[in-house]
Amino acid sequence: MILINERSKEMERALERACALKPELFVQHEWRSFVAQRLMEAARGKSLPLDDLTEVGRKAVVDLASQIVQRRT
């Protein structure tokens, strides 16, 4: 069983990895929060490995970037 602190660290690392894809966008708290929320939803009640969490975060980055582009057009 993974301790809460270890899970939190894994989620934080996944968040950093995902937001590194577009660092210029993810300096804003609101957008980092969007990705973090997706990570928390995916991890709820599960013990996901770092790579799986990172993939969830990357998908959230892509989703958010797509939403931003759609708003601008």
KAQUIRA-V671660 format. One record per pair of residues at least 24 apart in sequence whose ideal C-beta (glycine too) atoms are under 6 Angstrom apart, sorted by the first residue. I is the first residue (numbers start at 1). J is the second residue. Records with the same first field share a line. If there is no record, write none. Layout:
# KAQUIRA-V671660
I=J / J
This chain:
# KAQUIRA-V671660
2=47
10=50
11=39
14=39 / 53 / 54 / 57
15=57
17=54
18=57 / 58 / 61
21=61
34=64
35=60
